[in-house]
Amino acid sequence: MLPAQRRARIIEILRRDRIVALPDLAAQVGASLSTTRRDVEYLCLTGHLTRTHGGAMINSSGERARETEPAISSQIERGAKDRIGQHAAALIEPGQTVLFDSGSTTAACARAAMKRGVPFTATTNDLMIAATLAPATQIECHMPAGRVRHGSDTLIGAACLRDLGRLHADIAFLGAHAVAIDGLSDTSIELAEIKRGIVAAADTVILLVDSSKIFTRAFCRFAHVTEIDRIVTDDRISPQALGDLRATGVDVDIVPL
């Protein structure tokens, strides 16, 4: 297992169990105790975990304000993201103009959309999504101007916002670091500004999030749930969360895992 896969698995386990002893963590990951200790130390240094006596726990403050590096983020809940992406890609109709927000779940949607072979025009602020779509002859892919956010594949900044403000898309696939009944939020003000621009640019906005992000909060709010037309998530969402979201009037598609 690659380091990014191990570290993603550690984050998944600690999000679920909150506090885990190192030997138990190593057994669940399938790695040696020394390797797991090094992975935990790395995740502590990057602000995602906090060491406890003999183990580790999720750093809730770090989760709200830190974006996981792309190599690890792409592996967290990989199966759920792929299923969500496949479901969302099936919603694209031939000839539509489509906005892809930056992120690992929207990237899964882009991969699935390319495999469908449906012609459409795409715009994305994600370098890797653009690289995924570029080889497809049936897809015309555009990118806004902007600067690359440090440590990520995401374009941000005033130039990016300006270009997004000139667009009118049929559909936008949006990501979020956290979803609560009082709003969608992400880890930085600049990211939130770009997502706000994406919401404003599309006739239909579809939020793609795995269930681990639902009913949590991150640093900066960028939209209310009622500004979203549809949410696509997985079937581990709690009945209470599902009911609360649907009570706002938003459609919620549940993808089985």
PECORKA-V598421 format. One record per run of one state. SS is the DSSP state (H for helix, E for strand, C for the rest). FROM is the first residue (numbers start at 1). LEN is the number of residues. Records with the same first field share a line. If there is no record, write none. Layout:
SS=FROM-LEN / FROM-LEN
This chain:
C=1-2 / 18-1 / 30-3 / 46-3 / 53-2 / 59-1 / 66-4 / 74-4 / 90-7 / 101-3 / 117-3 / 125-1 / 135-4 / 143-4 / 149-5 / 157-1 / 166-3 / 175-3 / 181-2 / 187-2 / 209-2 / 215-5 / 224-1 / 228-2 / 235-4 / 248-3 / 256-2
H=3-15 / 22-8 / 33-13 / 60-6 / 70-4 / 78-12 / 104-13 / 127-8 / 158-8 / 189-13 / 211-3 / 225-3 / 239-9
E=19-3 / 49-4 / 55-4 / 97-4 / 120-5 / 126-1 / 139-4 / 147-2 / 154-3 / 169-6 / 178-3 / 183-4 / 202-7 / 214-1 / 220-4 / 230-5 / 251-5
